[in-house]
């Protein structure tokens, strides 16, 4: 699936809820369904700067594809990072760098997050793009 196809799927899933409390519950459920991050990756170097809660992000590059794994100690944040991973994991660095993450606005995430959570979301996206840029640069070296 392409990044946009996955985003469209997420938008459709969230469209069935009108109430934001239901959407928050869905985010929590998504986070709870995510595989726990292996303890060996819960290290200082994998913590994302700029998040109020603790978010660990692990990136592995193989065969031109980046696979992400993440976890957070906050339920809603865990759901948010799970969505980002669902959209961006399993793609090339260039696809990740070129991605327009329109699903964030489409599902109303930006307008319903507190300022600190919005900053955390931006920090997560920035870190994912930094990994993509690093792996792309390394592959072209």
Secondary structure, 3 states (H helix, E strand, C coil): CCHHHHHHHHHHHHHCCCCHHHHHHHHHHHHHHCCCCCHHHCCHHHECCCCCCCEEEEEEEECCEEEEEEEECCHHHHHHHHHHHHHHCCECHHHHHHCCCCHHHHCCHHHHCCHHHHHHHHHHHHHHHHHHHHHHHHHHC
